[in-house]
Amino acid sequence: MKVFTSDGSHLFAAGPSVPQTVESNMRRVVLGMLMLFALGDSCSPPPNVVGVQDFGRVVGRVLDAMTNRPIPNALVSVGSLYTANADVNGAFTLRAVAGDQTVTARAPGYSTATADTTIAKDDTVSIGYIRLVPLNYPAGQPTLAPPSTPTPRASPTPAPVTTASPVPASPTPAVSPVPRAT
């Protein structure tokens, strides 16, 4: 089969003497495109995998804003990939990607609170306290002021003590008493 154009030339010829038709060429093009898409998709990382990143740590405590008591097992997160639970003292340590981050704390019966910080590569940053307000606190009642953050003081170091090394005592000759003449 030959298909002719308006000027009399033919586009393609089909039949036993011509092995390729437009349909078979189109199939090959479509299969080639599908193969390229499949190969391209297989080179991408699986979902929820973060590539090479710089990491740091965030430390702090989660407190009840009304009583300044720790909230144990509060969920602390940076994004959705990096999470930790507070211990019985409300303290947490969280490994996260370096850079400007928002730390979020949640606990049942409390409102959610956030703190913004900048995490440095291979460093630990303290955000102090994240204070959660109970959902059922009386309206108009003020929250307590946060407790003071202890500031580290330089502990006095004792001055180096110089000790003389003991010198071995030389034996002193025993002096016998000399009788006196009277």
Secondary structure, DSSP 8 states (H G I E B T S, - for coil): -EEE-TTS-EEEE-BTTB---HHHHHHHHHHHHHHHHHHHHHTS--TT---S--EEEEEEEEEETTT--B-TT-EEEETTTEEEE--TTSEEEEEEESEEEEEEEE-TTB--EEEEEEE-TT-EEEEEEEEE-BTT--TT------------------------------------------
